[in-house]
Amino acid sequence: MTEKEKMLSGKIYDPSDKELAELRTKAHKLSQQYSSLYEDDERRNAILDELLPDHGEGFFLQGPVYFDYGVFTKFGSGCYANFNLTVLDTCPVTIGDNVFFGPNCTIATPMHPFR
C-alpha cells in the first residue's frame, strides 16, 4: 500500500510522504487563497473546484476555511458552511445534500496510534 492508501484506510502512515506533503501544501495554499477573497469574487469558484473537486451544485463556504487535503472531502448539493469550517480529511469525508454548518465547526478524521 502507498502511504496515501494507508492514510485513507485509517492505518498508520507516514505523513512526511512526498505525495501527501504535496497534496497537503496545495490544500493549505488553496484554503488560504479562498479565505483571502471577498464573497463576491468569482475566483472563489475556481479555487473550490480545485480544492474540492467532488461537490454538488449550489454549495457555499463562508470562509475562512481550512482543509488538510480537500480532495478527500465530498460536498453534496445545497450545502452551506459559516465562518471557520475546518476539515481534517485524512480519511474520506462525505457531506450529504442540504447540510448547514454553524460557525467554528471542525470535522476531524485523524486517528493517532495509541502505542
Disulfide bonds with the S-S distance in Angstrom:
none
